[in-house]
Amino acid sequence: MAKSVLREKSYGFAIEIVNLSQLLIAERKEFVLSKQLLRSGSAIGALIREAEFAQSKKDFINKMSIALKEVNETLYWLDLLKDTHFLEVVSHQKLHFTCKELVAMLASSVKTSKSNL
């Protein structure tokens, strides 16, 4: 299988989210928001992986659309963590930028797939 930029970017992002979640728990003693961030941030890549073996084009679009929703939710948790001073601005900017890249890639994939139905 050819390397997928979306697959690799979402996997790398999930690693960053896992590391951030561990840091928030260990150093900041933040347990609730970090778990929400972990769930949504790691679900993105998992859904993209699921979409690789979708049963149909509609199933593929559905999984990629849900991944897009998870990216949006992740953006929410990142913003909330920054605005409540659990996350430094520099860390937020880096992760926020990656989320925006994932949004663009997923939205493009969904749009292209819908146009080919």
C-alpha positions as YAML, in Angstrom:
chain: A
units: angstrom
residues:
- id: 1
  name: MET
  ca: [0.00, 0.00, 0.00]
- id: 2
  name: ALA
  ca: [1.30, 3.47, -0.85]
- id: 3
  name: LYS
  ca: [2.13, 5.74, 2.04]
- id: 4
  name: SER
  ca: [-0.77, 7.94, 3.00]
- id: 5
  name: VAL
  ca: [0.09, 11.44, 4.16]
- id: 6
  name: LEU
  ca: [-3.24, 11.63, 5.99]
- id: 7
  name: ARG
  ca: [-2.63, 8.30, 7.70]
- id: 8
  name: GLU
  ca: [0.88, 9.28, 8.79]
- id: 9
  name: LYS
  ca: [-0.12, 12.78, 9.92]
- id: 10
  name: SER
  ca: [-3.07, 11.50, 11.96]
- id: 11
  name: TYR
  ca: [-0.89, 8.81, 13.58]
- id: 12
  name: GLY
  ca: [1.83, 11.31, 14.47]
- id: 13
  name: PHE
  ca: [-0.83, 13.64, 15.84]
- id: 14
  name: ALA
  ca: [-2.25, 10.83, 18.00]
- id: 15
  name: ILE
  ca: [1.21, 10.24, 19.47]
- id: 16
  name: GLU
  ca: [1.49, 13.93, 20.34]
- id: 17
  name: ILE
  ca: [-1.96, 13.84, 21.95]
- id: 18
  name: VAL
  ca: [-1.10, 10.74, 24.02]
- id: 19
  name: ASN
  ca: [2.10, 12.43, 25.22]
- id: 20
  name: LEU
  ca: [0.25, 15.65, 26.04]
- id: 21
  name: SER
  ca: [-2.44, 13.74, 27.92]
- id: 22
  name: GLN
  ca: [0.20, 11.96, 30.00]
- id: 23
  name: LEU
  ca: [1.90, 15.29, 30.73]
- id: 24
  name: LEU
  ca: [-1.37, 16.95, 31.75]
- id: 25
  name: ILE
  ca: [-2.13, 14.11, 34.15]
- id: 26
  name: ALA
  ca: [1.38, 13.76, 35.63]
- id: 27
  name: GLU
  ca: [2.45, 17.40, 35.89]
- id: 28
  name: ARG
  ca: [-0.76, 19.44, 35.89]
- id: 29
  name: LYS
  ca: [-2.98, 16.93, 37.73]
- id: 30
  name: GLU
  ca: [-5.67, 17.50, 35.10]
- id: 31
  name: PHE
  ca: [-7.73, 14.34, 34.65]
- id: 32
  name: VAL
  ca: [-11.03, 15.20, 32.95]
- id: 33
  name: LEU
  ca: [-10.17, 17.43, 29.97]
- id: 34
  name: SER
  ca: [-7.05, 15.40, 29.19]
- id: 35
  name: LYS
  ca: [-9.14, 12.23, 28.84]
- id: 36
  name: GLN
  ca: [-11.59, 13.99, 26.52]
- id: 37
  name: LEU
  ca: [-8.66, 15.25, 24.44]
- id: 38
  name: LEU
  ca: [-7.13, 11.77, 24.38]
- id: 39
  name: ARG
  ca: [-10.38, 10.20, 23.18]
- id: 40
  name: SER
  ca: [-11.06, 12.65, 20.37]
- id: 41
  name: GLY
  ca: [-7.44, 13.16, 19.33]
- id: 42
  name: SER
  ca: [-6.68, 9.45, 19.03]
- id: 43
  name: ALA
  ca: [-10.02, 8.62, 17.37]
- id: 44
  name: ILE
  ca: [-9.07, 10.62, 14.27]
- id: 45
  name: GLY
  ca: [-6.39, 8.20, 13.11]
- id: 46
  name: ALA
  ca: [-8.39, 5.16, 14.16]
- id: 47
  name: LEU
  ca: [-11.30, 6.27, 11.99]
- id: 48
  name: ILE
  ca: [-8.99, 6.95, 9.05]
- id: 49
  name: ARG
  ca: [-7.59, 3.43, 9.45]
- id: 50
  name: GLU
  ca: [-11.13, 2.02, 9.57]
- id: 51
  name: ALA
  ca: [-11.99, 3.91, 6.39]
- id: 52
  name: GLU
  ca: [-9.14, 2.16, 4.56]
- id: 53
  name: PHE
  ca: [-11.19, -1.04, 4.66]
- id: 54
  name: ALA
  ca: [-14.63, 0.49, 4.33]
- id: 55
  name: GLN
  ca: [-17.32, -1.81, 2.98]
- id: 56
  name: SER
  ca: [-18.51, 0.76, 0.47]
- id: 57
  name: LYS
  ca: [-17.93, 4.30, -0.73]
- id: 58
  name: LYS
  ca: [-20.72, 5.48, 1.60]
- id: 59
  name: ASP
  ca: [-19.07, 3.70, 4.53]
- id: 60
  name: PHE
  ca: [-15.76, 5.37, 3.62]
- id: 61
  name: ILE
  ca: [-17.40, 8.80, 3.50]
- id: 62
  name: ASN
  ca: [-19.13, 8.15, 6.82]
- id: 63
  name: LYS
  ca: [-15.93, 7.15, 8.61]
- id: 64
  name: MET
  ca: [-13.98, 10.09, 7.17]
- id: 65
  name: SER
  ca: [-16.82, 12.45, 8.12]
- id: 66
  name: ILE
  ca: [-16.76, 11.17, 11.69]
- id: 67
  name: ALA
  ca: [-12.98, 11.65, 11.74]
- id: 68
  name: LEU
  ca: [-13.59, 15.25, 10.66]
- id: 69
  name: LYS
  ca: [-16.00, 15.70, 13.57]
- id: 70
  name: GLU
  ca: [-13.38, 14.28, 15.94]
- id: 71
  name: VAL
  ca: [-10.80, 16.79, 14.69]
- id: 72
  name: ASN
  ca: [-13.27, 19.59, 15.37]
- id: 73
  name: GLU
  ca: [-13.89, 18.26, 18.88]
- id: 74
  name: THR
  ca: [-10.15, 18.02, 19.46]
- id: 75
  name: LEU
  ca: [-9.80, 21.68, 18.49]
- id: 76
  name: TYR
  ca: [-12.39, 22.50, 21.14]
- id: 77
  name: TRP
  ca: [-10.51, 20.65, 23.89]
- id: 78
  name: LEU
  ca: [-7.20, 22.21, 22.85]
- id: 79
  name: ASP
  ca: [-8.72, 25.70, 22.96]
- id: 80
  name: LEU
  ca: [-10.31, 25.01, 26.34]
- id: 81
  name: LEU
  ca: [-7.03, 23.71, 27.79]
- id: 82
  name: LYS
  ca: [-5.21, 26.79, 26.51]
- id: 83
  name: ASP
  ca: [-7.82, 29.22, 27.79]
- id: 84
  name: THR
  ca: [-7.84, 27.57, 31.24]
- id: 85
  name: HIS
  ca: [-4.02, 27.75, 31.35]
- id: 86
  name: PHE
  ca: [-3.40, 24.01, 31.34]
- id: 87
  name: LEU
  ca: [-1.74, 24.21, 27.93]
- id: 88
  name: GLU
  ca: [0.94, 26.69, 26.93]
- id: 89
  name: VAL
  ca: [0.31, 28.89, 23.91]
- id: 90
  name: VAL
  ca: [3.24, 27.47, 21.93]
- id: 91
  name: SER
  ca: [2.07, 23.88, 22.39]
- id: 92
  name: HIS
  ca: [-1.46, 24.91, 21.53]
- id: 93
  name: GLN
  ca: [-0.37, 26.65, 18.33]
- id: 94
  name: LYS
  ca: [1.56, 23.61, 17.10]
- id: 95
  name: LEU
  ca: [-1.29, 21.17, 17.77]
- id: 96
  name: HIS
  ca: [-3.90, 23.61, 16.48]
- id: 97
  name: PHE
  ca: [-1.98, 23.97, 13.22]
- id: 98
  name: THR
  ca: [-1.83, 20.20, 12.77]
- id: 99
  name: CYS
  ca: [-5.56, 19.95, 13.48]
- id: 100
  name: LYS
  ca: [-6.28, 22.53, 10.81]
- id: 101
  name: GLU
  ca: [-4.17, 20.55, 8.35]
- id: 102
  name: LEU
  ca: [-6.14, 17.42, 9.21]
- id: 103
  name: VAL
  ca: [-9.42, 19.32, 8.75]
- id: 104
  name: ALA
  ca: [-8.36, 20.45, 5.29]
- id: 105
  name: MET
  ca: [-7.19, 16.98, 4.25]
- id: 106
  name: LEU
  ca: [-10.27, 15.20, 5.59]
- id: 107
  name: ALA
  ca: [-12.70, 17.76, 4.15]
- id: 108
  name: SER
  ca: [-11.03, 17.42, 0.76]
- id: 109
  name: SER
  ca: [-11.19, 13.63, 0.93]
- id: 110
  name: VAL
  ca: [-14.87, 13.67, 1.87]
- id: 111
  name: LYS
  ca: [-15.73, 16.22, -0.82]
- id: 112
  name: THR
  ca: [-13.85, 14.28, -3.51]
- id: 113
  name: SER
  ca: [-15.45, 11.00, -2.45]
- id: 114
  name: LYS
  ca: [-18.93, 12.52, -2.48]
- id: 115
  name: SER
  ca: [-18.40, 13.92, -5.96]
- id: 116
  name: ASN
  ca: [-17.43, 10.44, -7.19]
- id: 117
  name: LEU
  ca: [-20.57, 8.73, -5.87]
...
